Amino acid sequence: MFEQELFNYISNNFVVEGFTLGFGFGEVPETQKAPYIVMYPLNNDGTRQVLCDNDDYTDGRTSIQFSIYDVDYSNACYIGRKLDIFLANLKYLPNYRILLNNNEVIRGFNNVNNGLTLETVTRLFTYTTYSST
């Protein structure tokens, strides 16, 4: 699944100097300390992107929101910009090739009623399976 592979890649490779980041797919444990990033797939479409492939989510298009939480809004914004730059440069994952990778929206909320602030980065990925052999 593209979304799980993307999450694994980001959680294993995305770092911001000076911050210890936590990651979650849809949620994080209640004990998770800020700053952390939660990834939410918003819209999935498994329609083939390559003519000879099947409509089975080996190809597709997905919109994914990354929510960055921190106690300091400027830190959340900074991490969000670094994440957007990291995501914009993705071309390949271990089993997928990213055909299109577009920013949809970056939006912030400086208070979310739990003592944290929120910055969101949403990107639209169009992908197909990839084999290096």
C-alpha positions, 0 to 999 in steps of 0.5 A: 500500500502506497500510503503505508510505504510513504509513512514508513519512508518519512518516519525513517528518513525525515529529520529536522536538526534540533528536534526529536520528532514522533510520527503517527499514521492516523494517531499517536499514543497519548504519551507522545511528546510534541513535536510530532507529525500525524499522517492522514490519507484523505482521498484515495483513487486506485485508477490505473495511471499506466495503460497496461496496469489494473485498477487495483491500487498498485497505481493511483492517486492519493491526497495526504495531509500531514499534521504537525503538532508542537507547543510553539507555533513557529516551530510547527511552521518551521517543521512544516516547511522542512517537511514540505521540501522533503516531500516535494523532492520525493520521486521514488519509494522502494516499491513505487515511482511518484509520477506527480507530487503537488502541494495542495495546501499549507494551513496553520492553527495557532491553538487547538485547545489541547495546549498544542498548535497545528500546522498542516501540509497536504500533498497530492501524489500520483504513483505507480508500482516500480521495480528496479530490475 
